[in-house]
Amino acid sequence: MIAAMAAFAVEDSFIKFASETLPIGQVLVIFGAGGAILFACLAWLNGDALYTPAVVSRPMRIRALFEITGRLFYGLAVAFTPLSAATVILQATPLVVVAGAAVVFGENVGWRRWAAVLIGLVGVVVIIEPGAESFSPLSILALLGMIGFAGRDLASRAAPASISTQILGIYGFLSVVVAGVIFSLWEGAAFLRPSAEVSLCLLGAILAGVVAYASLMKAMRTGEVSAVTPFRYSRLLFGIALGVFVFGEQLSLSMIVGSGLIVLSGLFILWRGKRLSEGE
């Protein structure tokens, strides 16, 4: 899980570098296509069928829509807002998943976990700072991306178990291609020929993305969920470190306070869920 979070942070950094030169829609298309091709090769080596009826099942269609939404808006957030801020807001995804599981799947969520969800969402508001002079409408991009990823995670719970990690990877990265095409059509920017340096950034993003996705699926499918999930928050450390030391970003008091509320709320929800599962 820690390897996955580190690779995701590196992927975000490469995408941010590439988007400084290329249109973000083009970056997403190239990144998504490269990742899908790599996962298709892995699926072929593993003997998996690239297409089965389960791939177009209702949960998978819903998952694809949320994946496109999450990838599109989070990709825009990485390109146009500080990497550290986008990473911190993304850490609220598990909180939204808990709330969504109660509403969609009817899971029992007591008042303590509901309170933790609300406190974590307050942390998001603290980071965005609506109404303050420093407020930027672009910060909403990370919020929309986070909601998209939360919807994807919820839909993944209902996805057929017969679909392998490689196949999920293929269609997950194809969703990135769709997101890039949608934004390219809306933006109307012509695709450019990437330089050698930018091409290396795109290659690095693709490789990091594949490693991150595969590591995440391995951790969630083979490890005890309550044991490995807290390590998701290591992405916050990697993202902030890269934002500060590579991109020269500054940490504000509101970001520190907001991230603290999000992480503490998320860890409390995980701890409370484990206690309940043990019957305590």
N, C-alpha and C positions, 0 to 999 in steps of 0.2 A: 504493500500500500504506500509506503514512504517512497519507494522507487517510482511508483505511478505518479504521485503528487509532484515529485521533483521533475519528472519528464514532462508533465503537463505545464509546469511553470516555464521550462525551457522552450516548449512548443509555443507558448504565448509570446515569449521574448522574440523568437525568430519571426513569428507572424507580425509582431509590431515593427521589427526592423524592415521586413519586406514591404509592409504597407506604407512606409515612408517614401518609397520610390514607385511602387506599383499601385494601381487602383485596388481597394480592398476586395472588390468583387472578384477580380482576377486572382488575387492571392488565395481566396477561399476555393475557387474552382480548381486551381493547381494543387493546393493542399489536399482537398477532398479526393480528387482523382488519383493522386499518388498514393494516399492511404488505402483507397478502395482496391487499387491494383495490387499493393503489397498483401493485403488481407486475402484477396482472391488467390494469389499464389500460395499462401499458407493453407487456405482451404483446399486447394487442388492437391497439395502435398499430403494433406491429412485425409484425402478421399471424400471430402464433404461435397454434396451436391450444392451448386451455387444458387439453385432455385428449387423451392418446394412450396406446396400450397400454404404451409404455415407462415411463409414469409409475407404473404398478403392477407393474413388473418386480421381481424378487426383491431386487436391490441397492437399489432405491428404497424398498421396504418396510422393509428393514433400516435404511436411512438415516433413514427417518422415525422409527423406534423410538428410535434413538440421538439424533436431533434433539430429540425430546420429552423424553428423559431429561436431555440437556444443558441445554436451555432451562429446564426445570422447576427443577432443582437449582441452576443458576447464577443464575437469577432469584431464588430464595430466598436464595442467598448474598449477592447484591447488596442485597437488602432487609434482611437481618437481621445481616449482618456488615460490618466496615469495607470500603469499596470498594477501598482500596489492597491489602488482604490478598487479597480475591477475585481482583483483577486479576493479582496476582503468581502465585498458584497456577495460574491459567488459562494462564500462559505455559509450563507444563510439557506442554501438549497436543502440540507437535511431538515431544517425547521419547517419549510413549506411542504416537504414530503410527509412529515408527521401529520400536519394539519390536513393535507390532501387525503392521506390514508384514512383518517377519521371520517371525512366527508364522503369520499368515493367508495371505500371498501368497508365502511362501518366499523373500523377498528376502535377499540375502547381506549380513549385518551382521557385520562383524569384531569382534574383541575390544575394539578401541579405542572403537568406537561403542557397544558394549554397556556398557563401563566409563563412558562419558560419560552414557548413559541412567541408569545406577545413581546416578552422582554427582548428576545433576539431580533424581532422585527423593528422594535424601537431602536436597536443598535444600527440597523440599516438606515433608518430615518436620520439618526445622528450623523452618520457618515455622509449622506446625501446633502444634509443641511438645507431643506427647502425653506425659502423665505429669507435666507441669509444672503449677504452681498456676494459671497463666494460661491453661491449655488450655480451649478451649470446644468442646463437641461440635458446635456450629453450623459450625465451620470445615470439618467433613467435607462440608458442602453444596457448597462450591466444588470439593472434590476429586471428588465424584460428578459435578458438572457438567462438569469437565474431562475425565473419562473418557467421558462421553456425547458431547462434542464430538470427541474423538479417534476414537471409533467412527463418528461421522458422516463425518469426513474420510476414514477408511479405506473406508467404504461408497461415498463419492463417487468413489473411484478406479475402482470397478467399475460406476458408473452409466452408462447409455447416453450416448454423446457427442452424440446428436441432440437431447438436452434442452437448451434454451436457458437462459441465466442468468435470464431473467424467470420461466420456468416453475419453475426451482429455487427462486427467491425466493418464488413463490406458495406452494409446498408446504412450504417451510421455515417461513414465517410461519404457515401453517395448523397446523403442528406446535406452534407457540407457543400457539395457541388451544386445542388439545387438552390441552397441559400445564396451562394455566390452568383449564380445566374440571375436570380430574382433581383439582387441588389444591383448587378451590372445593368440590367434592363431599366431599372428605376433611375440609376445614376446617369446612364448614357455615356459612360467613359469608355474610350477605345482601349483595347488590350495593348500592352506595350511589350517589347522584347526585353526580358530581364537581363541585367548584366551578370557577369560571372559571380560577383559577390552576392547579388540577390538570389541567384540560382542556388548557391550554397546554403543561403538562409532558408529557402523553400525546402531544399532537401533535408536540412536539419530539422525543420518543423515536421515534415512527413515522418522521418525516422523516430523523432521524439514522440509524436502523436501515436504511432503504432505501438511503440514500447509502453507508453502510458496506458493506452486502452487495454492492451493484452495483460499488463500487470494488474490493472484494476479488476478486470474480470477474473483473473486467477485468484486474487486476494478474496473477492466476494464469494466465489464459488467453492473455494477449498478451505478458507479460514472461517472461524466462528465470527459471525457478523458483528456481534457486540464487542469482540476483541479487536478486530481490524478497523472498524469504522472510525473510532476516535483519531486514528492516524491520518484521516483525511485532512485534518486541520494543519498538518505539516505543510500543505500547499500554501497556506497563508504566510508561513515563514519564508519559504522559497520565493514566492511572488513578491513579497515586500523587499527581500534582500536584493533580488534582481532589479526591482524598480528603483531602489535607492542607489545601489552601487553601479549599475549599468546605465540606467537612464537618468540618473541624477535627480530623482523625485524627492520631495520633502514630505515627511510624515507630520500631519496636523494632530492637534489634541483630539479633535472630533473623531478622526480615523482610529486613533489608539483606543479611545473610550468605546466607540462603536464596535470595533473588532473584538474587544474584550467581552462586551455583552453578548455578541453572537457566539463566540467560542464557549463561554461559560454556560450559556443556555443550551447549546448543542450537546455539550458533555453531560449536563444534568439530565437531559432527555434520554441519552444513551444509558446513563447509570440507573435512572428510574425504570426504564424499560427492562433492563437486566434484572433488577430487583423484583419486578412484577412477574417476569417469566420464571423466576425461581420460587415464586409463591410467597414472598416475604411481604 
